[in-house]
């Protein structure tokens, strides 16, 4: 084992310091793979919650799966808090550490002991152990954990904030690791059949978290092609992983699942990008699926004719009128933009925290043809600048973007809770956004009235009603700025020692 200590364990060091420490501790191969799978730039890391929330969420949603975190106590507290805020109803294991256990290797031994204590085959199919930033940077070698204990699978992953740009991509880290394990099991011999049984038709595995109705809609869309919808990855139980791998093709609904796609390709499964959203998207996607399965033009046309009229009717019945800027970090931003445009909206800008991949190329080309600027790895500054320059009728985005829009009197909707939590596929998706979007746009006058009402009450540190002018001490601010600069220089000098 090659475990090293970072200065001030439990306190986050700079990204460069953490990366350098991780490489010196033997984690170069992991960081290099993450850099390849989840390319950064033009911004190093878009503003997002801790990436480990994504992998934690995937593990907590799987039945008969235990989750163990190894990291700073403050990080573990924040992750468990937000996981329960989003509906987790399961305990999260935690292996604490201090400088001594980190340096001596005792932390790894503690993790190994916790795995042995948890490995009850009557309760669990798998145990997921996740290194957060400090254990990853210190080289805690989860690869040395046993692959199984008492018949329970052990999966160790590193999910450092300095190696994975967004929590959306961290979902792929765990999904890919599980698929890799399941693929090796399937290659070694017979595996358990899914609880729902095996389909008598070729299946299409769906890649990416979706609104629960969307997989059922996709199943209806592809039924005329003689195909069935397979499991959705990330899966809800271990046996679904085998069924996901045993498919005819994979639909990369969310195009950033690079690690998972690599496992499917290793299993010899073709991968299809984009998704059946709107008329154009559904027609193109069904055509692509027909090509993958070698179906005739007549069969594809029959499937298109079975679904496209209903989608056209839904779009015509629920039009959207107005200019909308759109941004988010879920990975479905381009799909939502397509649906908004086919609903009649003008969408000049789309920002996504996720990277550009070949699986989103068709969506990007379609949007470009409609005059849309797509910004991959968009920063908060990118999204705010676009919104402020365009002054749309509605801004859909992350919390700080929506907050800024409302300050300017522009209606705003939080992408994750109000847009992503709706169906997008087929006819159900075609009419799903209109009510909330049109309702928000109609609130423009109310936003202006509220902004006028609160005009003059100040903002940030001058907010409120003052009897006189706010006492702004610019000299104190300047003194504090110089202190911060000196502290940053001292920290930089310490790193160079």
Secondary structure, DSSP 8 states (H G I E B T S, - for coil): ------TTTTS---HHHHHHHHHHTT-HHHHHHHHHHS---SSSS-S-S-THHHHHHHHHTSTTEEEEEES-HHHHHHHHHHHHHTT--S--EE----HHHHHHSHHHHHHHHHHHHH--TTT-SEEEEEE-HHHHHTT--GGGS-SEETTEEEEEEE--TTT-S-HHHHHHHHHHHHHHHHHHHHHHS-----TT---SSEEEEEES---HHHHHHHHHHHHTTTEEEEEEES-SSHHHHHHHHSSSEEE-SSTT-HHHHHHHHHTT-EEE-S---HHHHHHHHHHHHHHHHT--HHHHHHHHHHHHHHHHHHHHHT---SEEEEEESSS-HHHHHHHHHHTT-EEEEEEESS---GGGHHHHHHHHHTT-EEEET--HHHHHHHHHHH--SEEEE-HHHHHHHHHTT--EEEIIIIITTS--SHHHHHTTTHHHHHHHHTTHHHHHHHHHHTTTS--GGG-S--SS-----HHHHHHHHHHHHHHHHHHHHHHH-
